[in-house]
Amino acid sequence: MSQSLSSSSHSGGIAAPVAIPIRALVPWAVFTVVLSLLLLYFVGAEQGATSLISGHAVHEYVHDGRHLLGFPCH
Ligand SMILES: [Zn+2]
């Protein structure tokens, strides 16, 4: 059993990092911010006067996350 970890297909050169233009990153950054704010809203504020969804389903779902992150809950 003589299996080598080094691959013979590589030329041995150092791979250069791929340059990603800022314009290509902006939509993903905006998407991430919107998704994060939505998650932060549901974990931190989706209750009582600011509640968008009636019932306790959202509260029960994010309840442990609320306590973990220190948001006021009950
Ligand atoms: Zn609680």
PDB file of the backbone (N, CA, C, O) and the ligand in Angstrom, with CONECT records:
HET     ZN  A 101       1
ATOM      1  N   MET A   1       0.844  -1.186   0.000  1.00  0.00           N
ATOM      2  CA  MET A   1       0.000   0.000   0.000  1.00  0.00           C
ATOM      3  C   MET A   1       0.880   1.235   0.000  1.00  0.00           C
ATOM      4  O   MET A   1       1.356   1.662   1.052  1.00  0.00           O
ATOM      5  N   SER A   2       1.089   1.789  -1.128  1.00  0.00           N
ATOM      6  CA  SER A   2       1.949   2.968  -1.237  1.00  0.00           C
ATOM      7  C   SER A   2       1.166   4.115  -1.849  1.00  0.00           C
ATOM      8  O   SER A   2       1.306   4.448  -3.026  1.00  0.00           O
ATOM      9  N   GLN A   3       0.332   4.707  -0.999  1.00  0.00           N
ATOM     10  CA  GLN A   3      -0.495   5.811  -1.473  1.00  0.00           C
ATOM     11  C   GLN A   3       0.121   7.131  -1.032  1.00  0.00           C
ATOM     12  O   GLN A   3       0.311   7.363   0.162  1.00  0.00           O
ATOM     13  N   SER A   4       0.420   7.964  -1.956  1.00  0.00           N
ATOM     14  CA  SER A   4       1.046   9.242  -1.643  1.00  0.00           C
ATOM     15  C   SER A   4       0.000  10.336  -1.491  1.00  0.00           C
ATOM     16  O   SER A   4      -0.993  10.363  -2.218  1.00  0.00           O
ATOM     17  N   LEU A   5       0.229  11.239  -0.538  1.00  0.00           N
ATOM     18  CA  LEU A   5      -0.715  12.333  -0.326  1.00  0.00           C
ATOM     19  C   LEU A   5      -0.504  13.460  -1.337  1.00  0.00           C
ATOM     20  O   LEU A   5      -1.427  14.222  -1.624  1.00  0.00           O
ATOM     21  N   SER A   6       0.693  13.562  -1.866  1.00  0.00           N
ATOM     22  CA  SER A   6       0.939  14.630  -2.821  1.00  0.00           C
ATOM     23  C   SER A   6       0.397  14.247  -4.191  1.00  0.00           C
ATOM     24  O   SER A   6       0.534  13.110  -4.643  1.00  0.00           O
ATOM     25  N   SER A   7      -0.205  15.205  -4.821  1.00  0.00           N
ATOM     26  CA  SER A   7      -0.793  14.951  -6.136  1.00  0.00           C
ATOM     27  C   SER A   7       0.220  15.278  -7.226  1.00  0.00           C
ATOM     28  O   SER A   7       0.940  16.274  -7.148  1.00  0.00           O
ATOM     29  N   SER A   8       0.259  14.457  -8.198  1.00  0.00           N
ATOM     30  CA  SER A   8       1.203  14.687  -9.279  1.00  0.00           C
ATOM     31  C   SER A   8       0.624  15.587 -10.360  1.00  0.00           C
ATOM     32  O   SER A   8       1.331  16.003 -11.279  1.00  0.00           O
ATOM     33  N   SER A   9      -0.682  15.890 -10.243  1.00  0.00           N
ATOM     34  CA  SER A   9      -1.304  16.721 -11.276  1.00  0.00           C
ATOM     35  C   SER A   9      -1.009  18.202 -11.064  1.00  0.00           C
ATOM     36  O   SER A   9      -1.129  18.996 -11.997  1.00  0.00           O
ATOM     37  N   HIS A  10      -0.622  18.582  -9.836  1.00  0.00           N
ATOM     38  CA  HIS A  10      -0.320  19.985  -9.578  1.00  0.00           C
ATOM     39  C   HIS A  10       1.060  20.322 -10.120  1.00  0.00           C
ATOM     40  O   HIS A  10       1.971  19.494 -10.137  1.00  0.00           O
ATOM     41  N   SER A  11       1.177  21.555 -10.558  1.00  0.00           N
ATOM     42  CA  SER A  11       2.450  21.961 -11.139  1.00  0.00           C
ATOM     43  C   SER A  11       3.429  22.421 -10.069  1.00  0.00           C
ATOM     44  O   SER A  11       4.614  22.603 -10.347  1.00  0.00           O
ATOM     45  N   GLY A  12       2.940  22.611  -8.847  1.00  0.00           N
ATOM     46  CA  GLY A  12       3.832  23.017  -7.777  1.00  0.00           C
ATOM     47  C   GLY A  12       3.834  24.503  -7.528  1.00  0.00           C
ATOM     48  O   GLY A  12       4.453  24.949  -6.562  1.00  0.00           O
ATOM     49  N   GLY A  13       3.169  25.297  -8.355  1.00  0.00           N
ATOM     50  CA  GLY A  13       3.117  26.739  -8.171  1.00  0.00           C
ATOM     51  C   GLY A  13       2.141  27.120  -7.086  1.00  0.00           C
ATOM     52  O   GLY A  13       1.276  26.331  -6.707  1.00  0.00           O
ATOM     53  N   ILE A  14       2.282  28.340  -6.583  1.00  0.00           N
ATOM     54  CA  ILE A  14       1.360  28.841  -5.567  1.00  0.00           C
ATOM     55  C   ILE A  14       0.154  29.461  -6.263  1.00  0.00           C
ATOM     56  O   ILE A  14       0.303  30.283  -7.167  1.00  0.00           O
ATOM     57  N   ALA A  15      -1.045  29.061  -5.835  1.00  0.00           N
ATOM     58  CA  ALA A  15      -2.258  29.574  -6.458  1.00  0.00           C
ATOM     59  C   ALA A  15      -2.459  31.040  -6.097  1.00  0.00           C
ATOM     60  O   ALA A  15      -2.359  31.414  -4.928  1.00  0.00           O
ATOM     61  N   ALA A  16      -2.737  31.855  -7.080  1.00  0.00           N
ATOM     62  CA  ALA A  16      -2.977  33.276  -6.848  1.00  0.00           C
ATOM     63  C   ALA A  16      -4.425  33.470  -6.411  1.00  0.00           C
ATOM     64  O   ALA A  16      -5.321  32.817  -6.945  1.00  0.00           O
ATOM     65  N   PRO A  17      -4.668  34.366  -5.441  1.00  0.00           N
ATOM     66  CA  PRO A  17      -6.054  34.628  -5.016  1.00  0.00           C
ATOM     67  C   PRO A  17      -6.856  35.270  -6.141  1.00  0.00           C
ATOM     68  O   PRO A  17      -6.335  36.049  -6.939  1.00  0.00           O
ATOM     69  N   VAL A  18      -8.121  34.924  -6.180  1.00  0.00           N
ATOM     70  CA  VAL A  18      -8.997  35.474  -7.214  1.00  0.00           C
ATOM     71  C   VAL A  18      -9.520  36.826  -6.759  1.00  0.00           C
ATOM     72  O   VAL A  18     -10.067  36.946  -5.663  1.00  0.00           O
ATOM     73  N   ALA A  19      -9.361  37.809  -7.566  1.00  0.00           N
ATOM     74  CA  ALA A  19      -9.856  39.151  -7.237  1.00  0.00           C
ATOM     75  C   ALA A  19     -11.339  39.235  -7.562  1.00  0.00           C
ATOM     76  O   ALA A  19     -11.753  39.000  -8.697  1.00  0.00           O
ATOM     77  N   ILE A  20     -12.141  39.577  -6.543  1.00  0.00           N
ATOM     78  CA  ILE A  20     -13.584  39.732  -6.739  1.00  0.00           C
ATOM     79  C   ILE A  20     -13.905  41.220  -6.691  1.00  0.00           C
ATOM     80  O   ILE A  20     -13.646  41.868  -5.677  1.00  0.00           O
ATOM     81  N   PRO A  21     -14.454  41.769  -7.749  1.00  0.00           N
ATOM     82  CA  PRO A  21     -14.759  43.206  -7.743  1.00  0.00           C
ATOM     83  C   PRO A  21     -15.855  43.543  -6.737  1.00  0.00           C
ATOM     84  O   PRO A  21     -16.752  42.743  -6.471  1.00  0.00           O
ATOM     85  N   ILE A  22     -15.755  44.754  -6.188  1.00  0.00           N
ATOM     86  CA  ILE A  22     -16.721  45.212  -5.175  1.00  0.00           C
ATOM     87  C   ILE A  22     -18.143  45.176  -5.728  1.00  0.00           C
ATOM     88  O   ILE A  22     -19.081  44.819  -5.016  1.00  0.00           O
ATOM     89  N   ARG A  23     -18.301  45.550  -7.008  1.00  0.00           N
ATOM     90  CA  ARG A  23     -19.637  45.566  -7.602  1.00  0.00           C
ATOM     91  C   ARG A  23     -20.291  44.192  -7.569  1.00  0.00           C
ATOM     92  O   ARG A  23     -21.516  44.093  -7.495  1.00  0.00           O
ATOM     93  N   ALA A  24     -19.497  43.138  -7.622  1.00  0.00           N
ATOM     94  CA  ALA A  24     -20.061  41.789  -7.566  1.00  0.00           C
ATOM     95  C   ALA A  24     -20.427  41.403  -6.138  1.00  0.00           C
ATOM     96  O   ALA A  24     -21.252  40.515  -5.926  1.00  0.00           O
ATOM     97  N   LEU A  25     -19.816  42.070  -5.157  1.00  0.00           N
ATOM     98  CA  LEU A  25     -20.077  41.730  -3.752  1.00  0.00           C
ATOM     99  C   LEU A  25     -21.247  42.508  -3.160  1.00  0.00           C
ATOM    100  O   LEU A  25     -21.871  42.056  -2.200  1.00  0.00           O
ATOM    101  N   VAL A  26     -21.547  43.678  -3.727  1.00  0.00           N
ATOM    102  CA  VAL A  26     -22.566  44.551  -3.144  1.00  0.00           C
ATOM    103  C   VAL A  26     -23.934  43.866  -3.011  1.00  0.00           C
ATOM    104  O   VAL A  26     -24.535  43.952  -1.940  1.00  0.00           O
ATOM    105  N   PRO A  27     -24.453  43.191  -4.044  1.00  0.00           N
ATOM    106  CA  PRO A  27     -25.772  42.544  -3.862  1.00  0.00           C
ATOM    107  C   PRO A  27     -25.771  41.504  -2.754  1.00  0.00           C
ATOM    108  O   PRO A  27     -26.755  41.378  -2.025  1.00  0.00           O
ATOM    109  N   TRP A  28     -24.691  40.764  -2.618  1.00  0.00           N
ATOM    110  CA  TRP A  28     -24.611  39.766  -1.551  1.00  0.00           C
ATOM    111  C   TRP A  28     -24.501  40.414  -0.187  1.00  0.00           C
ATOM    112  O   TRP A  28     -25.045  39.907   0.794  1.00  0.00           O
ATOM    113  N   ALA A  29     -23.791  41.544  -0.120  1.00  0.00           N
ATOM    114  CA  ALA A  29     -23.690  42.268   1.147  1.00  0.00           C
ATOM    115  C   ALA A  29     -25.046  42.816   1.564  1.00  0.00           C
ATOM    116  O   ALA A  29     -25.421  42.728   2.733  1.00  0.00           O
ATOM    117  N   VAL A  30     -25.785  43.383   0.608  1.00  0.00           N
ATOM    118  CA  VAL A  30     -27.119  43.913   0.902  1.00  0.00           C
ATOM    119  C   VAL A  30     -28.040  42.778   1.334  1.00  0.00           C
ATOM    120  O   VAL A  30     -28.785  42.919   2.304  1.00  0.00           O
ATOM    121  N   PHE A  31     -27.993  41.667   0.629  1.00  0.00           N
ATOM    122  CA  PHE A  31     -28.816  40.501   0.973  1.00  0.00           C
ATOM    123  C   PHE A  31     -28.501  40.008   2.382  1.00  0.00           C
ATOM    124  O   PHE A  31     -29.407  39.679   3.148  1.00  0.00           O
ATOM    125  N   THR A  32     -27.229  39.959   2.716  1.00  0.00           N
ATOM    126  CA  THR A  32     -26.827  39.504   4.045  1.00  0.00           C
ATOM    127  C   THR A  32     -27.316  40.453   5.131  1.00  0.00           C
ATOM    128  O   THR A  32     -27.778  40.016   6.185  1.00  0.00           O
ATOM    129  N   VAL A  33     -27.214  41.754   4.870  1.00  0.00           N
ATOM    130  CA  VAL A  33     -27.669  42.735   5.862  1.00  0.00           C
ATOM    131  C   VAL A  33     -29.173  42.623   6.059  1.00  0.00           C
ATOM    132  O   VAL A  33     -29.648  42.621   7.194  1.00  0.00           O
ATOM    133  N   VAL A  34     -29.933  42.530   4.964  1.00  0.00           N
ATOM    134  CA  VAL A  34     -31.386  42.421   5.071  1.00  0.00           C
ATOM    135  C   VAL A  34     -31.780  41.148   5.821  1.00  0.00           C
ATOM    136  O   VAL A  34     -32.650  41.174   6.691  1.00  0.00           O
ATOM    137  N   LEU A  35     -31.134  40.046   5.476  1.00  0.00           N
ATOM    138  CA  LEU A  35     -31.442  38.775   6.135  1.00  0.00           C
ATOM    139  C   LEU A  35     -31.088  38.837   7.622  1.00  0.00           C
ATOM    140  O   LEU A  35     -31.824  38.318   8.461  1.00  0.00           O
ATOM    141  N   SER A  36     -29.958  39.476   7.945  1.00  0.00           N
ATOM    142  CA  SER A  36     -29.536  39.589   9.336  1.00  0.00           C
ATOM    143  C   SER A  36     -30.493  40.465  10.135  1.00  0.00           C
ATOM    144  O   SER A  36     -30.836  40.145  11.273  1.00  0.00           O
ATOM    145  N   LEU A  37     -30.925  41.582   9.525  1.00  0.00           N
ATOM    146  CA  LEU A  37     -31.858  42.454  10.226  1.00  0.00           C
ATOM    147  C   LEU A  37     -33.204  41.764  10.439  1.00  0.00           C
ATOM    148  O   LEU A  37     -33.838  41.932  11.482  1.00  0.00           O
ATOM    149  N   LEU A  38     -33.631  40.996   9.452  1.00  0.00           N
ATOM    150  CA  LEU A  38     -34.882  40.253   9.586  1.00  0.00           C
ATOM    151  C   LEU A  38     -34.774  39.230  10.723  1.00  0.00           C
ATOM    152  O   LEU A  38     -35.685  39.088  11.539  1.00  0.00           O
ATOM    153  N   LEU A  39     -33.656  38.531  10.756  1.00  0.00           N
ATOM    154  CA  LEU A  39     -33.431  37.543  11.819  1.00  0.00           C
ATOM    155  C   LEU A  39     -33.358  38.234  13.174  1.00  0.00           C
ATOM    156  O   LEU A  39     -33.923  37.756  14.158  1.00  0.00           O
ATOM    157  N   LEU A  40     -32.652  39.369  13.214  1.00  0.00           N
ATOM    158  CA  LEU A  40     -32.541  40.120  14.468  1.00  0.00           C
ATOM    159  C   LEU A  40     -33.906  40.604  14.929  1.00  0.00           C
ATOM    160  O   LEU A  40     -34.202  40.590  16.123  1.00  0.00           O
ATOM    161  N   TYR A  41     -34.746  41.036  13.979  1.00  0.00           N
ATOM    162  CA  TYR A  41     -36.089  41.472  14.346  1.00  0.00           C
ATOM    163  C   TYR A  41     -36.887  40.312  14.949  1.00  0.00           C
ATOM    164  O   TYR A  41     -37.515  40.464  15.998  1.00  0.00           O
ATOM    165  N   PHE A  42     -36.859  39.160  14.284  1.00  0.00           N
ATOM    166  CA  PHE A  42     -37.669  38.041  14.773  1.00  0.00           C
ATOM    167  C   PHE A  42     -37.155  37.512  16.105  1.00  0.00           C
ATOM    168  O   PHE A  42     -37.943  37.110  16.962  1.00  0.00           O
ATOM    169  N   VAL A  43     -35.841  37.511  16.283  1.00  0.00           N
ATOM    170  CA  VAL A  43     -35.304  37.016  17.553  1.00  0.00           C
ATOM    171  C   VAL A  43     -35.493  38.055  18.656  1.00  0.00           C
ATOM    172  O   VAL A  43     -35.790  37.705  19.798  1.00  0.00           O
ATOM    173  N   GLY A  44     -35.322  39.327  18.317  1.00  0.00           N
ATOM    174  CA  GLY A  44     -35.265  40.330  19.363  1.00  0.00           C
ATOM    175  C   GLY A  44     -36.516  41.130  19.615  1.00  0.00           C
ATOM    176  O   GLY A  44     -36.702  41.626  20.726  1.00  0.00           O
ATOM    177  N   ALA A  45     -37.394  41.279  18.621  1.00  0.00           N
ATOM    178  CA  ALA A  45     -38.474  42.247  18.797  1.00  0.00           C
ATOM    179  C   ALA A  45     -39.841  41.770  18.352  1.00  0.00           C
ATOM    180  O   ALA A  45     -40.818  42.505  18.497  1.00  0.00           O
ATOM    181  N   GLU A  46     -39.942  40.575  17.818  1.00  0.00           N
ATOM    182  CA  GLU A  46     -41.226  40.097  17.301  1.00  0.00           C
ATOM    183  C   GLU A  46     -42.086  39.618  18.465  1.00  0.00           C
ATOM    184  O   GLU A  46     -42.250  38.421  18.701  1.00  0.00           O
ATOM    185  N   GLN A  47     -42.629  40.602  19.185  1.00  0.00           N
ATOM    186  CA  GLN A  47     -43.439  40.281  20.361  1.00  0.00           C
ATOM    187  C   GLN A  47     -44.190  41.523  20.785  1.00  0.00           C
ATOM    188  O   GLN A  47     -43.679  42.635  20.650  1.00  0.00           O
ATOM    189  N   GLY A  48     -45.367  41.352  21.285  1.00  0.00           N
ATOM    190  CA  GLY A  48     -46.133  42.460  21.840  1.00  0.00           C
ATOM    191  C   GLY A  48     -46.529  43.493  20.811  1.00  0.00           C
ATOM    192  O   GLY A  48     -47.131  43.159  19.791  1.00  0.00           O
ATOM    193  N   ALA A  49     -46.192  44.762  21.071  1.00  0.00           N
ATOM    194  CA  ALA A  49     -46.650  45.860  20.221  1.00  0.00           C
ATOM    195  C   ALA A  49     -46.042  45.806  18.825  1.00  0.00           C
ATOM    196  O   ALA A  49     -46.666  46.258  17.865  1.00  0.00           O
ATOM    197  N   THR A  50     -44.840  45.264  18.698  1.00  0.00           N
ATOM    198  CA  THR A  50     -44.180  45.220  17.391  1.00  0.00           C
ATOM    199  C   THR A  50     -44.430  43.909  16.661  1.00  0.00           C
ATOM    200  O   THR A  50     -43.801  43.631  15.641  1.00  0.00           O
ATOM    201  N   SER A  51     -45.338  43.113  17.178  1.00  0.00           N
ATOM    202  CA  SER A  51     -45.566  41.796  16.593  1.00  0.00           C
ATOM    203  C   SER A  51     -46.286  41.890  15.250  1.00  0.00           C
ATOM    204  O   SER A  51     -47.309  42.564  15.129  1.00  0.00           O
ATOM    205  N   LEU A  52     -45.750  41.218  14.261  1.00  0.00           N
ATOM    206  CA  LEU A  52     -46.386  41.171  12.941  1.00  0.00           C
ATOM    207  C   LEU A  52     -47.231  39.915  12.769  1.00  0.00           C
ATOM    208  O   LEU A  52     -48.233  39.917  12.054  1.00  0.00           O
ATOM    209  N   ILE A  53     -46.816  38.856  13.429  1.00  0.00           N
ATOM    210  CA  ILE A  53     -47.505  37.572  13.296  1.00  0.00           C
ATOM    211  C   ILE A  53     -48.187  37.264  14.615  1.00  0.00           C
ATOM    212  O   ILE A  53     -47.535  37.183  15.656  1.00  0.00           O
ATOM    213  N   SER A  54     -49.499  37.092  14.571  1.00  0.00           N
ATOM    214  CA  SER A  54     -50.225  36.832  15.807  1.00  0.00           C
ATOM    215  C   SER A  54     -49.972  35.407  16.285  1.00  0.00           C
ATOM    216  O   SER A  54     -49.586  34.527  15.516  1.00  0.00           O
ATOM    217  N   GLY A  55     -50.198  35.216  17.559  1.00  0.00           N
ATOM    218  CA  GLY A  55     -49.972  33.901  18.134  1.00  0.00           C
ATOM    219  C   GLY A  55     -48.602  33.799  18.771  1.00  0.00           C
ATOM    220  O   GLY A  55     -47.845  34.768  18.822  1.00  0.00           O
ATOM    221  N   HIS A  56     -48.298  32.605  19.256  1.00  0.00           N
ATOM    222  CA  HIS A  56     -47.052  32.402  19.986  1.00  0.00           C
ATOM    223  C   HIS A  56     -46.047  31.558  19.225  1.00  0.00           C
ATOM    224  O   HIS A  56     -45.011  31.187  19.775  1.00  0.00           O
ATOM    225  N   ALA A  57     -46.337  31.248  17.961  1.00  0.00           N
ATOM    226  CA  ALA A  57     -45.466  30.343  17.214  1.00  0.00           C
ATOM    227  C   ALA A  57     -44.055  30.907  17.059  1.00  0.00           C
ATOM    228  O   ALA A  57     -43.072  30.206  17.301  1.00  0.00           O
ATOM    229  N   VAL A  58     -43.957  32.179  16.654  1.00  0.00           N
ATOM    230  CA  VAL A  58     -42.643  32.789  16.466  1.00  0.00           C
ATOM    231  C   VAL A  58     -41.917  32.891  17.799  1.00  0.00           C
ATOM    232  O   VAL A  58     -40.719  32.619  17.889  1.00  0.00           O
ATOM    233  N   HIS A  59     -42.645  33.281  18.824  1.00  0.00           N
ATOM    234  CA  HIS A  59     -42.047  33.407  20.145  1.00  0.00           C
ATOM    235  C   HIS A  59     -41.471  32.068  20.617  1.00  0.00           C
ATOM    236  O   HIS A  59     -40.348  31.998  21.116  1.00  0.00           O
ATOM    237  N   GLU A  60     -42.259  31.024  20.447  1.00  0.00           N
ATOM    238  CA  GLU A  60     -41.788  29.708  20.893  1.00  0.00           C
ATOM    239  C   GLU A  60     -40.581  29.257  20.087  1.00  0.00           C
ATOM    240  O   GLU A  60     -39.676  28.609  20.613  1.00  0.00           O
ATOM    241  N   TYR A  61     -40.575  29.605  18.806  1.00  0.00           N
ATOM    242  CA  TYR A  61     -39.489  29.153  17.941  1.00  0.00           C
ATOM    243  C   TYR A  61     -38.168  29.835  18.284  1.00  0.00           C
ATOM    244  O   TYR A  61     -37.119  29.190  18.271  1.00  0.00           O
ATOM    245  N   VAL A  62     -38.206  31.137  18.591  1.00  0.00           N
ATOM    246  CA  VAL A  62     -36.967  31.878  18.826  1.00  0.00           C
ATOM    247  C   VAL A  62     -36.690  32.097  20.318  1.00  0.00           C
ATOM    248  O   VAL A  62     -35.775  32.835  20.684  1.00  0.00           O
ATOM    249  N   HIS A  63     -37.481  31.456  21.162  1.00  0.00           N
ATOM    250  CA  HIS A  63     -37.399  31.725  22.590  1.00  0.00           C
ATOM    251  C   HIS A  63     -36.014  31.444  23.174  1.00  0.00           C
ATOM    252  O   HIS A  63     -35.466  32.269  23.905  1.00  0.00           O
ATOM    253  N   ASP A  64     -35.458  30.295  22.852  1.00  0.00           N
ATOM    254  CA  ASP A  64     -34.138  29.949  23.389  1.00  0.00           C
ATOM    255  C   ASP A  64     -33.062  30.886  22.854  1.00  0.00           C
ATOM    256  O   ASP A  64     -32.129  31.248  23.570  1.00  0.00           O
ATOM    257  N   GLY A  65     -33.202  31.272  21.591  1.00  0.00           N
ATOM    258  CA  GLY A  65     -32.253  32.224  21.012  1.00  0.00           C
ATOM    259  C   GLY A  65     -32.312  33.567  21.699  1.00  0.00           C
ATOM    260  O   GLY A  65     -31.290  34.230  21.880  1.00  0.00           O
ATOM    261  N   ARG A  66     -33.509  33.966  22.082  1.00  0.00           N
ATOM    262  CA  ARG A  66     -33.677  35.215  22.824  1.00  0.00           C
ATOM    263  C   ARG A  66     -32.910  35.183  24.136  1.00  0.00           C
ATOM    264  O   ARG A  66     -32.167  36.110  24.458  1.00  0.00           O
ATOM    265  N   HIS A  67     -33.097  34.122  24.877  1.00  0.00           N
ATOM    266  CA  HIS A  67     -32.416  34.024  26.164  1.00  0.00           C
ATOM    267  C   HIS A  67     -30.919  33.896  25.982  1.00  0.00           C
ATOM    268  O   HIS A  67     -30.141  34.443  26.763  1.00  0.00           O
ATOM    269  N   LEU A  68     -30.516  33.170  24.947  1.00  0.00           N
ATOM    270  CA  LEU A  68     -29.092  32.985  24.687  1.00  0.00           C
ATOM    271  C   LEU A  68     -28.421  34.304  24.366  1.00  0.00           C
ATOM    272  O   LEU A  68     -27.302  34.553  24.814  1.00  0.00           O
ATOM    273  N   LEU A  69     -29.087  35.155  23.596  1.00  0.00           N
ATOM    274  CA  LEU A  69     -28.485  36.422  23.170  1.00  0.00           C
ATOM    275  C   LEU A  69     -28.767  37.555  24.131  1.00  0.00           C
ATOM    276  O   LEU A  69     -28.284  38.669  23.926  1.00  0.00           O
ATOM    277  N   GLY A  70     -29.543  37.299  25.180  1.00  0.00           N
ATOM    278  CA  GLY A  70     -29.754  38.305  26.208  1.00  0.00           C
ATOM    279  C   GLY A  70     -30.848  39.309  25.899  1.00  0.00           C
ATOM    280  O   GLY A  70     -30.907  40.365  26.528  1.00  0.00           O
ATOM    281  N   PHE A  71     -31.723  39.001  24.934  1.00  0.00           N
ATOM    282  CA  PHE A  71     -32.844  39.897  24.681  1.00  0.00           C
ATOM    283  C   PHE A  71     -33.867  39.742  25.794  1.00  0.00           C
ATOM    284  O   PHE A  71     -34.047  38.639  26.311  1.00  0.00           O
ATOM    285  N   PRO A  72     -34.543  40.824  26.176  1.00  0.00           N
ATOM    286  CA  PRO A  72     -35.582  40.707  27.181  1.00  0.00           C
ATOM    287  C   PRO A  72     -36.738  39.864  26.661  1.00  0.00           C
ATOM    288  O   PRO A  72     -37.209  40.065  25.542  1.00  0.00           O
ATOM    289  N   CYS A  73     -37.179  38.949  27.455  1.00  0.00           N
ATOM    290  CA  CYS A  73     -38.216  38.027  27.003  1.00  0.00           C
ATOM    291  C   CYS A  73     -39.391  38.014  27.950  1.00  0.00           C
ATOM    292  O   CYS A  73     -40.495  38.421  27.588  1.00  0.00           O
ATOM    293  N   HIS A  74     -39.158  37.550  29.160  1.00  0.00           N
ATOM    294  CA  HIS A  74     -40.226  37.513  30.149  1.00  0.00           C
ATOM    295  C   HIS A  74     -39.634  37.536  31.545  1.00  0.00           C
ATOM    296  O   HIS A  74     -40.373  37.511  32.530  1.00  0.00           O
TER     297      HIS A  74
HETATM  298 ZN    ZN A 101     -38.201  33.653  27.721  1.00  0.00          ZN2+
END
